[in-house]
C-alpha cells in the first residue's frame, strides 16, 4: 500500500478485523441453527466482497481500519454456518469428511501467498482485493443450494453455560493466541535472523503446505487415537516446535520445523470442528459461534501482546512465552469430557 503501514499499524488493522469477526460470532451461531446455512454464507460472502473493495479504495491507514472492521463483521458468519452444513450432510464418518473440508485453511494460505503478491506487483495492490471480491461473489452464488436442518429451530442460549463449551472456548482462545502471533510475525522474524526475503517466504509457506496432507489424514488419526487424545497430543507437539523457533537460525532447520508445525496445526483445525459437533450435537452452530468468538478474540489480543514482547525483549523470548501459552491450552483441552 502506498501509505506504508508500520508494524504497530499492521497489528492494529489485524486486531480490528478480529474485533468485527468476534462481535458477530454468537448471533452467527444462533441464527445458523435457525436458518439455512447456504443463505447465511451467501450474504456473508457478499459482505466480504464489499469489504474487500473498501480496502482497495483505502487512501490512508485510518480508512483501512474501517475496511478491516467491515470485513471482520462480514466474514464472521461463515464458520458457524459451515459447521452446521457439515453436520447436516455427513452423519457417517464425519471426522473423515471434516478433515477433507479443513484442507481449505492451509490451501487458502498457500494460494494467497503465491498469487496475491504477484497480482499486487504486476497489476497493482488494489487488485489483490478486487480478485478476492470477485471470488467471494462467485462462491456466494455457489453456496445458495447448501442446506442444514429441515425446519427452523428456536434460538436457545443454554449452550452458553455448558462446561465443555467453556473449556473448548477457553482452550482454543489460548492456542490461537499463539497461532495468530506466529502468523503475523514469523516472516519478520526470519528476516531479523538474516534470512533473505525469498527464503523467508518459502519457510513461511511451508507452515501451511504440510497441512494439505495432515488435514485429510486427521479423520483417520481421530478415529484411531480418539478425538481428545489426538487434539491434546497435537497441541503439545505444536508447543514444543514453537520453542524450537527460539533455538535455530539455519534456514533448512527452520523449514523442517515449519513443516512439522503446519502438520500439527492442521490436525488441530479439523479436531476443533469435530469437537464442536460432538459437544453441540443439533446445536453445533451455536457452540461454533460461542467457541469461535473466544478463539478469534485471540486475533485481537495476540498481535498487541506479541508486538509489545518483541519491542521489550526481542523475538527469542517471544517464542518461549508462546510455547508456554500453548502448553496451557493443551491442559485446558484435557479438561473436556467426551464419551469415546
Secondary structure, DSSP 8 states (H G I E B T S, - for coil): -TT---HHHHHHHHHHHHHHHHHTHHHHHHHHHHS-HHHHHHHHHHHHHHHHHHHHT--SHHHHHHHHHHHHHHHTTHHHHHHHHHHHH--SSHHHHHHHHTHHHHHHHHHHHHHHHHHHHHT-THHHHHHHHHHHHHHHHHHTT----SS------GGGG-HHHHHHHHHHHHHHHHHHHHHHHHHHHHHHTT--HHHHHHHHHHHHHTHHHHHHHHHHHHHHH-HHHHHHHHHHHHHHHHHHHTT---HHHHHHHHHHHHHHHHHHHHHHHHHHHHHHGGGHHHHHHHHHHHHHHHHHHHHHHHHHHHHHH-HHHHHHHHHHHHHHHHHHHHT-----
